[in-house]
Amino acid sequence: MGSTGFVVEPLKALRTFKEYDFDACYERADVGAFKGLNFKVLERKGLLKEKKATNRPKDQGDIEFLEGS
Protein backbone atom coordinates (compact mmCIF):
# COMPACT_ATOMS: atom_id res chain seq x y z
CA MET A 1 0.00 0.00 0.00
CA GLY A 2 1.35 3.40 -0.94
CA SER A 3 1.30 6.57 1.09
CA THR A 4 -2.16 7.42 -0.27
CA GLY A 5 -3.78 4.29 1.16
CA PHE A 6 -5.05 3.35 -2.32
CA VAL A 7 -4.70 -0.34 -3.18
CA VAL A 8 -5.12 -1.84 -6.64
CA GLU A 9 -5.79 -5.57 -6.79
CA PRO A 10 -6.01 -6.66 -10.42
CA LEU A 11 -8.25 -9.68 -10.93
CA LYS A 12 -6.41 -11.84 -13.41
CA ALA A 13 -8.17 -15.14 -12.83
CA LEU A 14 -11.87 -14.75 -12.21
CA ARG A 15 -13.77 -17.86 -11.11
CA THR A 16 -17.26 -16.93 -12.25
CA PHE A 17 -16.45 -15.30 -15.59
CA LYS A 18 -15.02 -17.20 -18.53
CA GLU A 19 -12.81 -15.61 -21.18
CA TYR A 20 -15.78 -15.13 -23.49
CA ASP A 21 -17.52 -13.09 -20.79
CA PHE A 22 -14.73 -10.50 -20.66
CA ASP A 23 -16.26 -8.16 -23.24
CA ALA A 24 -19.63 -8.17 -21.48
CA CYS A 25 -17.97 -7.55 -18.10
CA TYR A 26 -15.92 -4.72 -19.59
CA GLU A 27 -19.03 -3.08 -21.02
CA ARG A 28 -20.81 -3.22 -17.64
CA ALA A 29 -17.76 -2.04 -15.69
CA ASP A 30 -17.90 1.18 -13.71
CA VAL A 31 -15.27 3.85 -14.29
CA GLY A 32 -13.12 4.82 -11.36
CA ALA A 33 -10.65 7.67 -11.06
CA PHE A 34 -7.77 8.39 -8.73
CA LYS A 35 -5.39 11.34 -9.01
CA GLY A 36 -6.33 11.89 -12.65
CA LEU A 37 -6.04 8.24 -13.65
CA ASN A 38 -9.22 6.62 -14.98
CA PHE A 39 -9.71 2.86 -14.80
CA LYS A 40 -12.43 0.24 -15.19
CA VAL A 41 -13.85 -1.47 -12.10
CA LEU A 42 -15.95 -4.63 -12.09
CA GLU A 43 -19.53 -3.55 -11.36
CA ARG A 44 -21.01 -4.29 -7.92
CA LYS A 45 -23.20 -7.26 -8.90
CA GLY A 46 -20.35 -8.99 -10.73
CA LEU A 47 -17.87 -8.24 -7.95
CA LEU A 48 -20.23 -9.71 -5.34
CA LYS A 49 -20.74 -12.82 -7.48
CA GLU A 50 -16.96 -13.22 -7.86
CA LYS A 51 -16.27 -12.64 -4.14
CA LYS A 52 -18.86 -15.28 -3.17
CA ALA A 53 -17.43 -17.81 -5.64
CA THR A 54 -13.88 -17.24 -4.40
CA ASN A 55 -14.96 -17.03 -0.75
CA ARG A 56 -11.49 -16.37 0.68
CA PRO A 57 -11.31 -15.19 4.30
CA LYS A 58 -10.29 -11.71 3.12
CA ASP A 59 -13.43 -11.54 0.93
CA GLN A 60 -15.88 -12.01 3.83
CA GLY A 61 -15.85 -8.33 4.84
CA ASP A 62 -16.25 -7.26 1.21
CA ILE A 63 -19.23 -9.59 0.79
CA GLU A 64 -20.87 -8.20 3.91
CA PHE A 65 -20.25 -4.62 2.73
CA LEU A 66 -21.50 -5.25 -0.81
CA GLU A 67 -24.65 -7.00 0.41
CA GLY A 68 -25.40 -4.19 2.85
CA SER A 69 -25.07 -1.33 0.40
Backbone hydrogen bonds, N-H to C=O, Kabsch-Sander energy under -0.5 kcal/mol:
donor,donor_aa,acceptor,acceptor_aa,energy
2,G,6,F,-0.8
5,G,2,G,-1.3
9,E,7,V,-0.5
12,K,10,P,-0.9
21,D,18,K,-1.8
22,F,19,E,-1.5
25,C,21,D,-2.6
26,Y,22,F,-2.9
27,E,23,D,-2.1
28,R,24,A,-1.7
29,A,25,C,-1.1
30,D,41,V,-2.6
32,G,30,D,-0.5
32,G,39,F,-3.6
34,F,37,L,-2.0
37,L,34,F,-1.9
38,N,36,G,-0.6
39,F,32,G,-2.4
41,V,30,D,-3.0
47,L,43,E,-2.7
48,L,44,R,-2.7
49,K,45,K,-2.1
50,E,46,G,-2.4
51,K,47,L,-2.8
52,K,48,L,-2.4
53,A,49,K,-1.9
54,T,50,E,-2.4
55,N,51,K,-3.1
59,D,56,R,-1.7
60,Q,56,R,-0.7
60,Q,57,P,-1.0
63,I,59,D,-2.7
64,E,60,Q,-2.2
65,F,61,G,-2.3
66,L,62,D,-3.1
67,E,63,I,-2.4
68,G,64,E,-1.4
69,S,65,F,-0.9
